Amino acid sequence: MAVAAVAAMAVTSCVEVEDSGKKQEIELNENLTLTIEIDNVTSTTAKVKVTHDGLSSDSWFGILTSDVDTNEQEIINSAVDKFVADGASEGLHKSKSYVSVLKELEPQTSYKYIAFGLTEDGVVYGNSASYEFITEAEQSSGGNEGDNDNDDDEQISGSMRVNSAWSVRYIGAGELHEQKFDHIVEVKSTDNNPYVVTIVYASEWNPLFLPELGNALIVDLKEYLAYFNQAYNTNYTLNDMLYRGDGQDAFNLDPGYYKAVAIGVNGEGNLTNLYAVSETFEVKEPIATDAYKAWLGNWKVTGRNNLTSDILVTTKVANKSFYMLGWSGVSDWSVVVDYNAELDSMFFYSQIVAYDFNLGDYGIGDVYFLAGDDEGYFYQMSGSGYGIAIGGILDDGARAIVQYGVGVTDYPSFDKMFFMAKIGNDYYDISMSQSPTYPCIMEPIEEPTTTSRMGLCSTSLKKPTQSFKLTPHKW
């Protein structure tokens, strides 16, 4: 297995030592770089090799832990505190190449081995290294040989293994393909094995679920690929979507703790049983700007058709998105609305707002937030969301909602947005007839009117006579 990635740690440039009654300062090699290789992993043992590029006099310390979620620096600090408190040099090494066998490990358990420069006085220096690995499953007795010859059976058994040629890390905000993103993940690779990148919640990370996660990701990629090729008249293959060598991908992430995972997938859509995972990283809640906060609160929205909606706009992710409730008098479902800080505008997109919702006598159905045009047609979702409307600020300072796609060739001329229920293969109008039409003026209100379940209690569901799927266009 190849060398693990090296992460920089805080360094100390020198320490004081006694020499014939005089104090001397000894320069520490703050550029000391350690690397780790893990090999021969079984259910209870693993071989570890640690090397560094310093002098034979440089000393370092190694830690094995099954706590793979805690911040690495916290683990190091705790180990150093114990090292100093014990007053012993046990575990301190001065060899430039050290090989040992880790024993008494638990089967199917994630471990991390960390190595870092450390003096006998407990001073940390240089660049640390870490390597995360998973022990094999405990071998069961009995059974017939050949029962697990099928590759799918092997994948289902959880036999994914770490590819140490991949190093995965969260970068944060940056630019990718000439666009700015808030959350970018980078993979450094020293081999040519193909892979895809995804994100999981740190609290839900479990290597045993990797085959299930990987196969679900393949299904999603194939569905998106089919939609994209149909929408843009292209003929890309799954192989075109895979990374080889170094790669970067961008994600929309709410505040929380995550891990980024590279999962091996080949061009035929099969798992290669290789993976690599990043350290746990945190996405923090940003501080809301005054411009963002100005959109929050209760608003009366009055349309060109003189119909009104009292809506409530609340925070989803500060400076990034909102929740909107009450459109067309419906309070059952919240709509996610994007916020563009550069334009100081709200962007409304088609979306599903409720799965398997109980629609009373009409049955169980999914509820969508969709758009309609001035000719009476409504537009379903086709593969992904489409732009419906933009909430912006007019020249006189008033806030308004207008149609999306103005000036875009062949883009539908939307004049309203509303809720639709899909029961079986049929769509039913929940709020279309109650929806304000564009342009809509937004006025702040202090005492919001209580909304009701419009269309679910007071009126019946109505099946529209005209509908077709949105034909996607590049814009």
Stockholm file with secondary structure:
# STOCKHOLM 1.0

chainA/1-475         MAVAAVAAMAVTSCVEVEDSGKKQEIELNENLTLTIEIDNVTSTTAKVKVTHDGLSSDSWFGILTSDVDTNEQEIINSAVDKFVADGASEGLHKSKSYVSVLKELEPQTSYKYIAFGLTEDGVVYGNSASYEFITEAEQSSGGNEGDNDNDDDEQISGSMRVNSAWSVRYIGAGELHEQKFDHIVEVKSTDNNPYVVTIVYASEWNPLFLPELGNALIVDLKEYLAYFNQAYNTNYTLNDMLYRGDGQDAFNLDPGYYKAVAIGVNGEGNLTNLYAVSETFEVKEPIATDAYKAWLGNWKVTGRNNLTSDILVTTKVANKSFYMLGWSGVSDWSVVVDYNAELDSMFFYSQIVAYDFNLGDYGIGDVYFLAGDDEGYFYQMSGSGYGIAIGGILDDGARAIVQYGVGVTDYPSFDKMFFMAKIGNDYYDISMSQSPTYPCIMEPIEEPTTTSRMGLCSTSLKKPTQSFKLTPHKW
#=GR chainA/1-475 SS CCCCCEECCCCCCEEEEEETTEEEEEECCTTCBEEEEEESCCSSCEEEEEEESSCTTCCEEEEEESCCSSCHHHHHHHHHHHHHHHTCCTTEECCSEEEEEECSCCTTCEEEEEEEEECTTCCEEEEEEEEEEECCCCCCCCCCTTTTCSHHHHHHTTCCEECTTEEEEEEEEEEETTEEEEEEEEEEESSCCCEEEEEEEGGGCCGGGHHHHHHHHHHHHHHHHHHHHHHHTCCCCGGGGCBCSSEEEECCCCSEEEEEEEEEECTTSCEEEEEEECCCEEECCCCCCHHHHTTCEEEEEECTTSCEEEEEEEEEETTTEEEEECGGGBCSCCEEEEEETTTTEEEEECEEEEEEEECGGGCEEEEEEEEEETTSCEEECCSSCCEEEEEEECTTSCEEEEESCTTCTTCCCEEEEEEEEEETTEEEESSGGGCCCSSEEEEECSSCCCCBBTTTTSSCCBCCSCEEECCCCCC
#=GC SS_cons         CCCCCEECCCCCCEEEEEETTEEEEEECCTTCBEEEEEESCCSSCEEEEEEESSCTTCCEEEEEESCCSSCHHHHHHHHHHHHHHHTCCTTEECCSEEEEEECSCCTTCEEEEEEEEECTTCCEEEEEEEEEEECCCCCCCCCCTTTTCSHHHHHHTTCCEECTTEEEEEEEEEEETTEEEEEEEEEEESSCCCEEEEEEEGGGCCGGGHHHHHHHHHHHHHHHHHHHHHHHTCCCCGGGGCBCSSEEEECCCCSEEEEEEEEEECTTSCEEEEEEECCCEEECCCCCCHHHHTTCEEEEEECTTSCEEEEEEEEEETTTEEEEECGGGBCSCCEEEEEETTTTEEEEECEEEEEEEECGGGCEEEEEEEEEETTSCEEECCSSCCEEEEEEECTTSCEEEEESCTTCTTCCCEEEEEEEEEETTEEEESSGGGCCCSSEEEEECSSCCCCBBTTTTSSCCBCCSCEEECCCCCC
//
